[in-house]
Amino acid sequence: MSSGKRRLLIIGAGVEQIRAYELAREMGLEVIGTDRNPDAPALAYADHQLISDTHDPGANVKAALAFHAEHPIHGVMTIAHDVPLTVARVAEALDLPHIPIEAAELAIDKLAMKDRFRRDGIAVPRYREIRSASELDTCIAEWGLPVVTKPIDSCGARGVMRITEAIDPKEAFATSLAHSARGVVIAEEFIEGLQLSTEGMAWRGKTTTVSWSERNYDRLGEFAPHIIEDGGVLPATLTDADIAAVCELMDRAARSLGIDNGPVKGDIVMTADGPVVIELAARLSGGYLCTHQIPFARGVDLVRQTIRVALGEELTPADLAAEHRCFLGVRFFFPEPGIVESIEGFDELAQEPWINMSVLYVAPGDVIEPTTSHPTRAGFVFTVGETSEQAEARARECVERVRIHTRPLAADSQAAQTSTTETPSPLSHP
């Protein structure tokens, strides 16, 4: 028997997606969750579960159609999961709101995306598809160092390499190639400037950017050649002119890809000549940015608005009207690789009134792998400040206060251990 409620299908059920499930139910919706892992944590918050590989649009369409025949679905969305094509394909099959299929395809292909941006006059770094290490050498000779190699179809910094004089280009190319499901790598010049992450919403063809975070890359040398972000601060300190330029660029970039209604995430570098787009995603960010950071610091709930857009509801300017409430500092935990023996100082963080959230993904006995991508980070802390400097200083202080002691992993025991940083069950303080 039908419940009479509208039903929302959420593609993916990882730990960072739990808030979307909770919010949808708070909004009076019946929630269907899909994931290939029947034990995915967010599925516990769903009214119905569909077990299907979220990266396989066809399999998800089949599962959704079968469910829809008995229990009509009214909207499809995701969060913290780079599957815009799956979302669009499922919504298209169910005749529900979605971005154009071409836009979804462009959003998951970094080469095609940059080709489109270049066609439409959107500022991007110099780039080129490369099929061999020798073609990479040609790019280096033309552009100079540093040069970045990346797979066209990965996320979370997987396979993204920054090549300097100390890095072997052949190894960098091989690593990037190994992380591409389609076997395609691009080389890109490394742009100096303030690294920014933006978050916003396209509605009726106009993108409103509500958040711009400064991304911290002070540890590039430590994690070389991998490009690993170590937090930052929200909002980034920008002039009114720079904010206007960033917002205008995001609107143009979203229009270029054809994203008309839905979330728009941007990775940007603010250079002396203005903002440059590194890439754009047609989804909400992970890292608890949209579920926790932006609502707290900017007063906009993009998760709620994404759900509403998926259901075909109308948005108003007030729904996306941001305000400055505070600064949030962010830093990540990076223990030494090995087996975790003990953890000191994490529980004490909960005593600080200026901590917004802290999460640790590891526990004694877990294996810490070398840091090669963002999913291998061991946890994070969000701290509140009246100024950008105070928020960042507090975040750095928290990381320094937590001691995660590890011992080297013996080669003969490595195969018997697994790392919980890949599929975390977090210890957290709200």
C-alpha positions as CSV (number, residue, x, y, z in Angstrom):
1,M,0.0,0.0,0.0
2,S,1.3,3.4,-0.9
3,S,2.3,5.7,1.9
4,G,1.1,8.8,0.1
5,K,4.5,10.4,0.4
6,R,6.7,11.6,-2.4
7,R,9.7,9.4,-3.0
8,L,13.3,10.5,-3.5
9,L,16.0,8.2,-4.9
10,I,19.5,9.0,-3.6
11,I,22.3,7.6,-5.7
12,G,25.0,6.4,-3.3
13,A,24.9,5.6,0.4
14,G,28.3,6.5,1.9
15,V,28.8,8.0,5.3
16,E,28.9,11.6,3.9
17,Q,25.5,11.0,2.3
18,I,23.7,10.3,5.5
19,R,22.6,13.9,6.1
20,A,20.8,13.9,2.7
21,Y,18.8,10.8,3.8
22,E,18.0,12.4,7.2
23,L,17.0,15.7,5.6
24,A,14.8,14.1,3.0
25,R,12.9,12.2,5.7
26,E,12.6,15.4,7.8
27,M,11.1,17.0,4.7
28,G,8.4,14.3,4.7
29,L,9.8,12.2,1.9
30,E,10.1,8.5,1.5
31,V,13.7,7.7,0.7
32,I,15.1,5.0,-1.6
33,G,18.9,4.5,-1.4
34,T,21.1,2.7,-3.9
35,D,24.6,1.4,-3.4
36,R,26.5,-1.7,-4.5
37,N,27.4,-2.3,-0.9
38,P,24.4,-3.7,1.0
39,D,26.1,-2.5,4.2
40,A,26.6,1.1,3.1
41,P,26.0,3.3,6.1
42,A,23.4,5.6,4.7
43,L,21.2,2.7,3.7
44,A,20.2,2.3,7.4
45,Y,18.4,5.7,6.9
46,A,16.5,4.6,3.8
47,D,12.9,3.4,3.6
48,H,13.9,1.2,0.7
49,Q,17.3,-0.1,-0.6
50,L,18.3,-0.9,-4.2
51,I,21.6,-2.8,-4.4
52,S,23.3,-1.6,-7.6
53,D,26.7,-0.2,-8.7
54,T,26.2,3.6,-8.7
55,H,28.8,4.0,-11.4
56,D,26.8,1.8,-13.8
57,P,24.0,4.0,-15.2
58,G,22.3,1.1,-17.0
59,A,22.1,-1.1,-13.9
60,N,20.6,1.8,-11.9
61,V,18.1,2.6,-14.6
62,K,17.0,-1.0,-14.6
63,A,16.7,-1.2,-10.8
64,A,14.9,2.2,-10.6
65,L,12.4,1.3,-13.3
66,A,11.5,-1.9,-11.6
67,F,10.9,-0.1,-8.3
68,H,9.1,2.8,-10.0
69,A,6.6,0.4,-11.6
70,E,5.2,-0.5,-8.2
71,H,6.2,2.6,-6.2
72,P,6.5,5.8,-8.2
73,I,9.7,7.8,-7.7
74,H,9.4,11.6,-7.8
75,G,13.0,12.8,-7.7
76,V,16.6,11.6,-8.2
77,M,19.8,13.2,-6.7
78,T,23.2,12.5,-5.1
79,I,25.7,14.2,-2.9
80,A,29.5,13.7,-2.3
81,H,29.5,11.2,-5.2
82,D,30.8,11.9,-8.7
83,V,27.9,10.1,-10.6
84,P,26.0,12.9,-12.4
85,L,25.6,10.7,-15.4
86,T,23.9,8.0,-13.4
87,V,21.6,10.5,-11.8
88,A,20.7,12.0,-15.2
89,R,20.2,8.7,-16.9
90,V,17.9,7.4,-14.1
91,A,15.9,10.7,-14.0
92,E,15.6,10.7,-17.7
93,A,14.2,7.1,-17.7
94,L,11.7,8.1,-15.1
95,D,10.8,11.4,-16.8
96,L,11.9,13.4,-13.8
97,P,13.9,16.7,-13.6
98,H,17.6,16.3,-14.5
99,I,20.4,18.1,-16.2
100,P,20.9,17.4,-19.9
101,I,22.7,14.1,-20.6
102,E,25.4,15.9,-22.5
103,A,26.1,18.1,-19.5
104,A,26.4,15.1,-17.3
105,E,28.8,13.5,-19.7
106,L,31.0,16.6,-20.0
107,A,31.1,16.9,-16.2
108,I,32.8,13.5,-15.8
109,D,35.3,13.9,-18.7
110,K,38.0,16.4,-17.8
111,L,39.3,16.5,-21.4
112,A,35.9,17.0,-23.1
113,M,35.1,19.6,-20.4
114,K,38.2,21.6,-21.1
115,D,37.6,21.4,-24.8
116,R,34.1,22.8,-24.3
117,F,35.5,25.6,-22.0
118,R,38.1,26.5,-24.5
119,R,35.5,26.6,-27.3
120,D,33.4,29.0,-25.2
121,G,36.2,31.3,-24.1
122,I,36.3,30.1,-20.5
123,A,39.7,30.7,-18.9
124,V,41.5,27.3,-18.3
125,P,45.1,26.3,-18.0
126,R,47.0,25.1,-21.1
127,Y,46.3,21.3,-21.4
128,R,46.7,18.4,-23.8
129,E,45.7,14.8,-24.0
130,I,48.8,12.7,-23.8
131,R,49.2,9.1,-24.8
132,S,52.8,8.5,-23.7
133,A,55.6,9.7,-21.5
134,S,57.3,11.2,-24.5
135,E,54.2,13.4,-25.3
136,L,54.4,14.5,-21.6
137,D,58.1,15.5,-22.2
138,T,56.9,17.6,-25.1
139,C,54.4,19.5,-22.8
140,I,57.1,20.0,-20.2
141,A,59.5,21.4,-22.9
142,E,56.8,23.8,-24.2
143,W,55.3,25.0,-20.9
144,G,58.1,24.5,-18.3
145,L,57.6,23.0,-14.9
146,P,55.6,22.3,-12.9
147,V,53.2,20.3,-15.0
148,V,50.2,18.3,-13.7
149,T,49.1,14.9,-15.1
150,K,45.6,13.5,-14.3
151,P,43.2,10.9,-15.4
152,I,40.2,12.4,-17.3
153,D,37.7,10.3,-15.2
154,S,38.7,10.2,-11.6
155,C,38.0,12.3,-8.5
156,G,39.4,12.9,-5.0
157,A,42.9,13.6,-6.4
158,R,43.3,10.0,-7.4
159,G,46.1,9.8,-9.9
160,V,46.7,13.6,-10.0
161,M,50.5,14.2,-10.1
162,R,52.5,17.4,-9.9
163,I,55.8,17.1,-11.9
164,T,58.8,19.1,-10.8
165,E,62.5,18.6,-11.4
166,A,62.6,16.0,-8.7
167,I,59.8,13.8,-10.2
168,D,60.2,11.3,-13.0
169,P,57.7,12.1,-15.7
170,K,57.4,8.5,-16.8
171,E,56.3,7.4,-13.3
172,A,53.9,10.3,-13.1
173,F,52.3,9.4,-16.4
174,A,52.1,5.7,-15.5
175,T,50.4,6.5,-12.2
176,S,47.8,8.8,-13.8
177,L,47.1,6.2,-16.5
178,A,46.6,3.5,-13.9
179,H,43.8,5.6,-12.3
180,S,41.9,6.1,-15.5
181,A,39.1,3.6,-16.2
182,R,39.1,4.8,-19.8
183,G,42.9,4.9,-20.2
184,V,43.1,8.6,-21.0
185,V,45.4,11.1,-19.4
186,I,45.8,14.8,-19.8
187,A,48.7,17.1,-19.0
188,E,48.0,20.5,-17.7
189,E,50.2,23.5,-16.7
190,F,50.3,24.1,-13.0
191,I,48.7,27.5,-12.3
192,E,50.1,29.6,-9.4
193,G,47.6,31.5,-7.4
194,L,45.0,31.3,-4.6
195,Q,43.3,27.9,-4.9
196,L,39.5,28.1,-4.4
197,S,36.6,25.7,-4.1
198,T,33.2,27.1,-5.0
199,E,29.7,25.8,-4.4
200,G,26.5,27.0,-5.9
201,M,23.2,26.2,-7.7
202,A,22.0,26.6,-11.2
203,W,18.4,27.4,-11.5
204,R,16.6,28.2,-14.8
205,G,20.0,28.6,-16.5
206,K,21.5,31.0,-13.9
207,T,24.1,29.9,-11.5
208,T,24.3,31.5,-8.0
209,T,27.6,30.8,-6.2
210,V,27.0,30.9,-2.4
211,S,30.4,29.7,-1.1
212,W,34.0,30.2,-1.9
213,S,36.6,28.3,0.2
214,E,40.4,28.9,0.2
215,R,42.1,25.5,-0.2
216,N,45.4,24.9,1.6
217,Y,48.2,23.2,-0.3
218,D,51.1,24.0,2.1
219,R,52.2,20.3,2.1
220,L,52.8,19.8,-1.6
221,G,56.4,19.0,-1.0
222,E,55.6,16.5,1.7
223,F,53.2,14.5,-0.4
224,A,54.9,15.0,-3.8
225,P,54.2,14.2,-6.5
226,H,50.6,13.7,-5.3
227,I,48.5,16.9,-4.9
228,I,46.9,16.7,-1.5
229,E,44.7,19.4,0.0
230,D,45.1,20.1,3.7
231,G,41.9,22.0,4.5
232,G,41.6,25.7,4.2
233,V,39.2,28.4,5.4
234,L,35.6,29.3,4.5
235,P,34.9,31.9,3.2
236,A,38.1,32.8,1.4
237,T,39.1,36.4,1.8
238,L,38.5,38.0,-1.5
239,T,37.8,41.5,-2.7
240,D,34.3,42.4,-3.9
241,A,35.7,42.5,-7.4
242,D,37.3,39.1,-7.1
243,I,34.0,37.6,-5.8
244,A,32.1,39.1,-8.7
245,A,34.6,37.7,-11.1
246,V,34.4,34.2,-9.6
247,C,30.6,34.2,-9.6
248,E,30.5,35.4,-13.2
249,L,33.0,32.7,-14.2
250,M,31.0,30.0,-12.6
251,D,27.8,31.1,-14.2
252,R,29.5,31.1,-17.6
253,A,31.2,27.7,-17.0
254,A,27.9,26.1,-16.0
255,R,26.2,27.6,-19.1
256,S,29.0,26.3,-21.3
257,L,28.5,22.7,-20.1
258,G,24.7,23.1,-20.2
259,I,24.0,22.7,-16.5
260,D,20.7,24.5,-16.2
261,N,19.2,23.2,-12.9
262,G,21.2,21.6,-10.2
263,P,24.4,21.9,-8.1
264,V,27.6,23.4,-9.5
265,K,30.9,22.9,-7.8
266,G,34.0,24.6,-9.1
267,D,37.8,24.3,-8.6
268,I,39.3,27.6,-9.5
269,V,42.7,29.4,-9.2
270,M,42.6,33.1,-8.6
271,T,45.6,34.5,-10.6
272,A,46.9,38.0,-11.1
273,D,44.9,38.1,-14.3
274,G,41.6,36.8,-12.8
275,P,40.1,33.5,-12.0
276,V,40.9,30.3,-14.1
277,V,38.8,27.2,-14.0
278,I,40.6,23.9,-13.3
279,E,37.4,21.9,-13.5
280,L,33.7,21.9,-12.6
281,A,31.4,19.2,-11.2
282,A,27.7,18.8,-11.5
283,R,27.2,17.6,-8.0
284,L,27.4,18.7,-4.3
285,S,30.9,18.4,-2.8
286,G,31.9,15.9,-0.2
287,G,34.0,16.6,2.9
288,Y,30.8,17.7,4.7
289,L,31.1,21.0,2.9
290,C,27.4,21.2,1.9
291,T,26.0,19.3,4.8
292,H,27.8,21.2,7.6
293,Q,30.3,23.9,6.6
294,I,28.2,26.0,4.2
295,P,24.9,25.9,6.3
296,F,26.9,26.9,9.4
297,A,29.1,29.6,7.9
298,R,27.0,30.9,5.0
299,G,23.4,30.1,6.0
300,V,22.4,28.2,2.8
301,D,21.3,24.6,2.8
302,L,22.3,23.4,-0.7
303,V,21.3,19.8,0.2
304,R,17.7,20.9,0.8
305,Q,17.7,23.0,-2.4
306,T,19.1,20.1,-4.4
307,I,16.4,17.8,-3.1
308,R,13.8,20.4,-4.1
309,V,15.2,20.9,-7.6
310,A,15.2,17.1,-8.0
311,L,11.5,17.1,-7.1
312,G,10.8,19.8,-9.6
313,E,10.0,22.5,-7.1
314,E,10.5,26.2,-7.7
315,L,13.4,28.0,-6.1
316,T,13.4,31.7,-5.2
317,P,16.4,34.1,-4.7
318,A,15.9,33.9,-1.0
319,D,16.6,30.1,-1.1
320,L,20.2,30.9,-2.3
321,A,20.8,34.1,-0.4
322,A,24.1,33.6,1.6
323,E,25.2,35.7,4.5
324,H,28.5,35.9,6.4
325,R,28.0,34.2,9.8
326,C,31.6,33.2,10.7
327,F,34.8,31.8,9.4
328,L,35.4,28.1,9.4
329,G,39.0,26.7,9.5
330,V,39.6,23.1,8.2
331,R,42.5,20.8,8.7
332,F,43.1,17.1,8.1
333,F,44.8,14.4,10.1
334,F,47.8,12.8,8.3
335,P,49.3,10.0,10.5
336,E,52.5,8.3,9.6
337,P,51.9,5.2,7.5
338,G,51.8,2.0,9.5
339,I,49.5,0.3,12.0
340,V,47.8,2.5,14.5
341,E,48.9,1.7,18.1
342,S,47.2,4.5,20.0
343,I,45.4,7.8,19.7
344,E,45.8,10.7,22.2
345,G,44.0,14.0,22.4
346,F,41.1,13.5,20.0
347,D,38.4,13.1,22.6
348,E,39.5,16.2,24.4
349,L,38.7,18.3,21.3
350,A,35.0,18.0,22.2
351,Q,35.7,20.3,25.1
352,E,36.5,23.3,22.9
353,P,33.4,25.5,22.3
354,W,34.9,26.8,19.0
355,I,35.0,23.3,17.3
356,N,32.2,22.9,14.9
357,M,32.9,19.2,14.0
358,S,35.7,16.7,14.3
359,V,35.9,13.2,12.7
360,L,38.5,10.5,12.9
361,Y,38.3,7.6,10.5
362,V,40.9,5.4,12.2
363,A,41.2,3.4,15.4
364,P,44.0,1.2,17.0
365,G,44.8,-1.7,14.8
366,D,43.9,0.0,11.6
367,V,46.4,0.4,8.8
368,I,47.4,3.9,7.6
369,E,48.4,3.8,4.0
370,P,50.7,6.4,2.4
371,T,48.8,9.6,1.5
372,T,48.2,9.4,-2.3
373,S,44.6,10.8,-2.6
374,H,42.0,12.6,-0.5
375,P,40.2,9.4,0.6
376,T,43.3,8.3,2.4
377,R,43.2,11.2,4.8
378,A,42.5,10.0,8.4
379,G,40.0,12.6,9.5
380,F,39.4,16.3,9.9
381,V,38.5,19.2,12.2
382,F,36.3,22.3,11.6
383,T,36.9,25.2,13.8
384,V,35.0,28.5,14.2
385,G,36.7,31.9,14.3
386,E,35.8,35.6,14.2
387,T,38.5,36.1,11.6
388,S,40.0,33.9,8.9
389,E,43.4,33.8,10.8
390,Q,41.8,32.8,14.1
391,A,39.7,30.0,12.5
392,E,42.8,28.6,10.7
393,A,45.0,28.9,13.7
394,R,42.5,26.9,15.8
395,A,42.3,24.2,13.2
396,R,46.1,23.8,13.1
397,E,46.2,23.8,16.9
398,C,43.7,20.9,17.0
399,V,45.7,18.8,14.5
400,E,48.8,19.4,16.6
401,R,47.1,18.3,19.8
402,V,46.0,14.9,18.4
403,R,48.7,12.2,18.4
404,I,48.0,9.1,16.2
405,H,50.9,6.7,17.0
406,T,51.7,4.2,14.4
407,R,54.3,1.4,14.0
408,P,55.8,0.4,10.7
409,L,53.8,-2.2,8.8
410,A,55.7,-5.5,8.3
411,A,55.8,-6.5,4.7
412,D,54.6,-10.1,5.5
413,S,51.5,-8.8,7.3
414,Q,50.4,-6.1,5.0
415,A,48.2,-8.3,2.9
416,A,46.3,-9.3,6.0
417,Q,45.4,-5.8,7.0
418,T,42.8,-3.4,5.5
419,S,42.6,0.3,5.8
420,T,39.5,1.9,7.2
421,T,40.3,5.2,5.6
422,E,38.8,4.0,2.4
423,T,35.4,2.9,3.9
424,P,35.4,4.8,7.1
425,S,33.2,4.3,10.2
426,P,34.0,7.6,11.8
427,L,34.5,8.6,15.4
428,S,33.1,12.1,15.5
429,H,32.2,15.1,17.6
430,P,29.4,17.3,16.3
